[in-house]
Amino acid sequence: MIQNLNKRRIDQKTLLLHKKLKTKEKKVVENAIYLTILQWFNYLIPLFILPYLVRTIGTKMFGLVMFAQTVATIFTLITDFGFSITGTRALSILKKNRTMKGELFFWSYVDKICSNHSFIVFFVCFDKHI
């Protein structure tokens, strides 16, 4: 009798665990579908907006906008270099200490902002075309 009760409890626990896994799997699939749809929109929206933008502001201004976007992307790449790897590693090491994680996060962003501003100042000061 006691063995049957224990067996029923175990069966109920495994059934509940199985249901939880199914809901988690459904959630993962649902999230993957939403991310795929979002990525498609990220590709399709510029295809519709760029011709309108070129027609509206003209090719010369569009070239200037693309140049500015390229410079901003280069600045971002330079300032982000290494932070994504070393910052993630340091955060994983400090997973228990919330205050240290907050400080690391804050100072890494302060460092990125200062680096980005210094590159902008350098670019503005030493470029003759601006």
Secondary structure, DSSP 4 states (H G I P E B T S, - for coil): -HHHHHHHHHHHHHHHHHHHHHHHHHHHHHHHHHHHHHHHHHHHHHHHHHHHHHHHHHHHHHHHHHHHHHHHHHHHHHHHTTHHHHHHHHHHHTSS-HHHHHHHHHHHHHHHHHHHHHHHHHHHHH-S--
